[in-house]
Amino acid sequence: MQFTEEELREQVGKLEGWKLEQDTMVRKYMFNGYMKGIAFVDEVAAISEAFEHHPHITIDYKTVILRLSAIGGDGLTALDIRQAHEFNEAFEKNR
């Protein structure tokens, strides 16, 4: 399901820590140790494989930044919102 700009802002607003940057959803996750961030990235990778949709991942010591962007330029969809929810759940388990 593709969202209007207003619907997308509303949906992203419900996601803890996520924000919109143009046509990309972004969240920065902070960890108290490097290996906790790496464990989180491992879980993000497994979730991404299940969704067949992969975020851009930046690892900077104890900070992990995820960016979800539109598949094929079609705009962010409900898939991105569901995936962001799962990433947030993985963060709660790994922090």
Rosetta blueprint (number, residue, H / E / L):
1 M L
2 Q E
3 F L
4 T L
5 E H
6 E H
7 E H
8 L H
9 R H
10 E H
11 Q H
12 V H
13 G H
14 K L
15 L L
16 E L
17 G L
18 W L
19 K E
20 L E
21 E E
22 Q L
23 D L
24 T E
25 M E
26 V E
27 R E
28 K E
29 Y E
30 M E
31 F L
32 N L
33 G L
34 Y H
35 M H
36 K H
37 G H
38 I H
39 A H
40 F H
41 V H
42 D H
43 E H
44 V H
45 A H
46 A H
47 I H
48 S H
49 E H
50 A H
51 F H
52 E L
53 H L
54 H L
55 P L
56 H E
57 I E
58 T E
59 I E
60 D E
61 Y L
62 K L
63 T E
64 V E
65 I E
66 L E
67 R E
68 L E
69 S E
70 A L
71 I H
72 G H
73 G H
74 D L
75 G L
76 L L
77 T E
78 A H
79 L H
80 D H
81 I H
82 R H
83 Q H
84 A H
85 H H
86 E H
87 F H
88 N H
89 E H
90 A H
91 F H
92 E H
93 K H
94 N H
95 R L
